[in-house]
Amino acid sequence: MTNIWPWLSLAGLGAFHGANPAMGWLFAVALGLHRQSARIVWLSLVPIALGHAVSIAMVLAVVTAFGAVLDLRNLQLAAAILILGLAGYYGIYGHRHRVTVGMRTGMAGLALWSFLMATSHGAGLMLVPAVMSLCLTDHAAITGMSSSLPISLAAVGVHTGAMLAVIAAIALLVFGWIGLAALRSAWINFDRLWTLALGATGIILLIS
Amino acid sequence: MATWRPDPSFYPSPRMAAKAPKETLAYVAAFDPDRKRPDAIAVVDVDPASATYSQIVGQVEMPNVGDELHHFGWNACSSCLCPNAPHPHVERRYLVVPGLRSSRLHIIDTKPDPRKPEIVRVIEPSEIAEKANYSRLHTIHCGPEGIYVNALADRDGNAPGGIFLLDHDSFDVLGQWEMDRGPQKLAYDFWWHLGHDTMITSEWGTPDTFENGLVPEVLLASKYGRRLHFWDLTRRKHVQEIDFGEEHQLVFELRPAHDPTKAYGFVGCVISLKDLSASIWTWYREGNQWAVKKVIEIPAEPADPDLLPPVLKGFEAVPPLVTDIDLSMDDRFLYVSCWGTGDMIQYDVSDPFAPKEAGRVRIGGIAARASHPKAPNGALNGGPQMVEISRDGKRIYFTNSLYGAIDPQFYPEGIDGWMVKLDVGDSGGIAVDEKFFVDWPKGHRPHQVRLEGGDCSSDSYCYP
């Protein structure tokens, strides 16, 4: 853990994901408003963070598993192609999906919703460069699962921790003070930023 | 195309939407009952400060004849801000305009010049039949999964009618909405409680029972629609049916409370076979079920048979024929169109189980033929029909035609189209705006009104 940058990027991406209203804080606020309870806002954050963490962990598990059998350059190329393909798809077709979870959802439905949102938007893929540089550096390319597992878990923890901190801060600020009228002007197009971020991730993998 | 900020006409809650700026334009569906010239969407100037106030200032004609434009809606609205399916960077820009008779869908762009809308795409009935198996397109709502369109019949003109989805960017037909329709067969209107994951649908009849006018035998046998259906909005499953009973026929317009935390709404029933009265019912949550209660009954009015069309002479009375209702954004006032008697009635529905009449005006009517100060000929035919409320609840607009084949059954000399506007008092009460009267150009009859930026039947909200 000599290099701090991969960790900072994991945390930074956690904050970016958390700030996106489509990743959960807005849902937590809405449920709090419907059930007239600040406690519901707090409680909702847990399944939202959990669903996000599981999605991220799945992607990282796949990457590190391939890392054990592919050499680093090929893995980077494969990941880059997948990510750029996804960014291109979002760029052309936008983010669209069937709506499976509604406003009467319970906590399990909320976790499922968060998992589906993170997975379908490719949240975990954005972390691939950072995790590769942590788990699959040149001298450790062959270290395999044994040492990459704790590092990957730590990566999921750092990312999700940062995300949780940000969704908690925004949800409580909006619920308690700012109000939803701010959405009308402050909700910038995260879908577009997201697509750009995915594109950047793919390019980083290609040139690194 | 996607934008960087949400469309300024999207509001998180009905409370905020009620503070929206005043509309300056209204879009009105106009059709030719003889099906000889193309139907149109007319643009009416509703800005009192404008020199062309109360005039048709633009119009876009359909590419075919005989569509029978009826209801229509926007491609996107405030439900785009919903937290479970957010896509707020779509523009409210396109009118989605179906032909009830032709089953053709027109996508009309209002952006380059709101006074000169343009058709940008036409979806032919064959494409809708192939991808969704439906025909006779009726009501449009923008919602969580895109644009919802309901249809009164399957592709061959039989039951079941139902709902299909359109993509709100590409306008491609995505397919039938229902996954499990249960016992539902007939269709008319639909809307939802976003806060309760519930869709509600109502019933009219199959095309063979209305396309040549209402069939008295079908009506007297209580074979037209008389049920409400409740659906799980996210699972797309039928969950409950409520039958209003043999006495009640034609359960039409659905107006759920705008506040998404409230689980009640209003539906109009056109006619009672017992006494020709019309009624308004409230649906509400009772335990784990939905229930309904009749909260308003509007009686038929005795009339001189000489003034009545053949179908009513024997009854010596004018039925109110409640064919449209609309609920103000604050869920306080319900407006009820009595197309038969000519009344537009305002009810205070602060208590949804105990409505109180708060105002009434009369224009047109089968026997009354009540006039308007700005009407050129003095006696108006047709009656209050499609009604729309401005988002702030201060202005009410309505037109006077119901449906091409039914108009002459109740107004045998045909209907001369008009559009009027009412002003609403601060604590209720309605009065005719004497400066607003559109004497509709001959050859077309006006039907649904949509207001620029949204109105009280165009948008649904996820936040209280």
Boltz contact constraints between the chains, C-beta under 6 A:
constraints:
  - contact:
      token1: [A, 22]
      token2: [B, 86]
      max_distance: 6.0
  - contact:
      token1: [A, 26]
      token2: [B, 83]
      max_distance: 6.0
  - contact:
      token1: [A, 27]
      token2: [B, 83]
      max_distance: 6.0
  - contact:
      token1: [A, 30]
      token2: [B, 83]
      max_distance: 6.0
  - contact:
      token1: [A, 30]
      token2: [B, 462]
      max_distance: 6.0
  - contact:
      token1: [A, 30]
      token2: [B, 463]
      max_distance: 6.0
  - contact:
      token1: [A, 33]
      token2: [B, 463]
      max_distance: 6.0
  - contact:
      token1: [A, 33]
      token2: [B, 464]
      max_distance: 6.0
  - contact:
      token1: [A, 34]
      token2: [B, 195]
      max_distance: 6.0
  - contact:
      token1: [A, 34]
      token2: [B, 261]
      max_distance: 6.0
  - contact:
      token1: [A, 99]
      token2: [B, 85]
      max_distance: 6.0
  - contact:
      token1: [A, 99]
      token2: [B, 144]
      max_distance: 6.0
  - contact:
      token1: [A, 99]
      token2: [B, 145]
      max_distance: 6.0
  - contact:
      token1: [A, 99]
      token2: [B, 234]
      max_distance: 6.0
  - contact:
      token1: [A, 100]
      token2: [B, 234]
      max_distance: 6.0
  - contact:
      token1: [A, 101]
      token2: [B, 84]
      max_distance: 6.0
  - contact:
      token1: [A, 102]
      token2: [B, 197]
      max_distance: 6.0
  - contact:
      token1: [A, 102]
      token2: [B, 234]
      max_distance: 6.0
  - contact:
      token1: [A, 103]
      token2: [B, 195]
      max_distance: 6.0
  - contact:
      token1: [A, 104]
      token2: [B, 197]
      max_distance: 6.0
  - contact:
      token1: [A, 180]
      token2: [B, 12]
      max_distance: 6.0
  - contact:
      token1: [A, 180]
      token2: [B, 463]
      max_distance: 6.0
  - contact:
      token1: [A, 181]
      token2: [B, 16]
      max_distance: 6.0
  - contact:
      token1: [A, 183]
      token2: [B, 12]
      max_distance: 6.0
  - contact:
      token1: [A, 184]
      token2: [B, 6]
      max_distance: 6.0
  - contact:
      token1: [A, 187]
      token2: [B, 6]
      max_distance: 6.0
  - contact:
      token1: [A, 187]
      token2: [B, 88]
      max_distance: 6.0
  - contact:
      token1: [A, 188]
      token2: [B, 4]
      max_distance: 6.0
  - contact:
      token1: [A, 189]
      token2: [B, 4]
      max_distance: 6.0
  - contact:
      token1: [A, 189]
      token2: [B, 89]
      max_distance: 6.0
